């Protein structure tokens, strides 16, 4: 699970955060060390591994929490508002990470709950619009943006998507 806010220990370093979760999820110490180092390298976090989480940027924090979630090799990765309160470049970086994860781990289902429609639709295979606990529309991004119920409930008439 990748929460919208938090999901890490503020006063621990990036490395300590990953090791704390790894100790719970991975029994073998060598496997634990290997997995933590693999994720740090994969997400290009080596230069900040000893920085306390409270001093990381928003994008670095999201990368850390994604790494923490991936430690257990989940079958489902649930991301809540992963693009919230981030700058454009960081959002682009996170979108690349999600697409790369989809390609590297096709057996893992990635579910993203998000209000940033353009950003979300550019990285998903399928999506759905919920309103008052009911599914209003579902399908591919192009099916959704052409769905009148989705336009009425969420997109509005002036929404454009390339």
N, C-alpha and C positions, 0 to 999 in steps of 0.2 A: 504494500500500500504506500503510495506517495501522496501525503497530505498537502493541502493548499498552503498551510503554514506549519512551521516546526517540523517535528518528526526526528529531531536530532537532539543531542545533549549540548547545550550552549557552552558549558565550561570545559568540554572535552575537545581535543584536537580532532581534525578530520580522521586521522589514523586511529585515534582512540575510539571514536564513534564507530568506525567500521569494525574494529576488533571486538568491541563490546557486543555487537550484534552477532558477529561471527562466532564468538565463544558459545553463544546460545544455540546457533544453528548448525555449526560444523564441529563434529566431535574430534576428528583428527587434527592435531596442531599443525602439521606440515600442510595439510589441505587448506586449513584456515588461513595460514600465512600466505600461501600461494594464491588463494581466491582474493584476498584483500589486495595483494600486490597487483594481481591481474586487473581488478576493477579500477584501481588507482591509475594504472597505466592506460587502460582503455578510455577512461574519461579525462585523461590529461590533468590529473590532480597532484602529480608528484611534487611539484614546487610549493604546494600549500599543505602537504600532508601533516605538518606539525603546527599549523595555525588553528587556534581555537575556533570552533564553529560560529561563535557569536561575532567574529570578525570577518567572516566570509561574505562575499557579495551574494545577491539574490540568486544569480545563476549558479554560483559555486555551491550554494546551499541545496538547490534543486538537484544538482549532479550528485551531491553527497547522499541525499535521501533516495535517489534512484539507485545508487550503488548499494545502500543499506537494504533496499527492497530486493535487489537482485542476488544478494548473498545466499539466499535460500533456494535459488533456482525455481522461482514460482511458476506455476502453470498459468496463473492470471496475474497481471500487473495492473492494479487499479490506480489511476492518476487523477487526483481531484484538483481541478483548476490549476493545472501545471503551468499555464501561461500568465496567471494573475499577477499583477503588479510588477511586471518585468519590462525592460526596455526592448526595442525592436530587435537588436542584434542578439540578445539573450534568447528571445523567443525563437529566432531563426536557428540558433544553436540547438535548442531543445527539440525543435521539429526534426532536425537532422538526426539527433540521438534516437528519437522515437522511430523514425523510418529505418535507421540502421538496426535497431533492436528487432523490428519486424522482420527484416531480411535475415538477420543472424539467428534468430530464434523463432522460426515459423510455428513451432509447437506451443509457444507462449501466446496467450490471448492478452492483448493490451487494450484496456478499457480506459477511455479518457472522458471525464465529466468536465465540461468546459463551456463558458459563455462566449468566448472569442470565436465566433462562427467561422470567419475566414481562415483563421489559423488552424482550427480543428479540421475543417473540411479539406484543407490542403494536405493532410497527412493520414486520413483514415480511408479504409476500404468501404466501410458501411457506418451509418450513423442513424440516430433516432432523435426526434424532438419529443420531449415530455412536457405536459402541461397539466397541473393539478393531478399528478400521479397517473395520468393516462398517456398512452402512446398516441401522439397526433399524426406522426409520419415516420417512416423508416425506409432505408434503402441506401443507394450509392449517393455520394455528394450531389451529382447532377440530378438524380431523381428527387432528392430533397428540395433543392432550390427551385425546381419546377413544380413542386407540389403546392397546390393552392392552400391546403390546410396548414402546411408548414409556414407559408407566407403570412397567412392570417394570424397564426398563433405566435410566430417568432421572428421571421425575417423582415416582414413588412414588404411593401410593394416596391421599394427603391433599392433593395439589396442586390448587389451585383457580385458575381464570383467568376473568376477566370479559370 
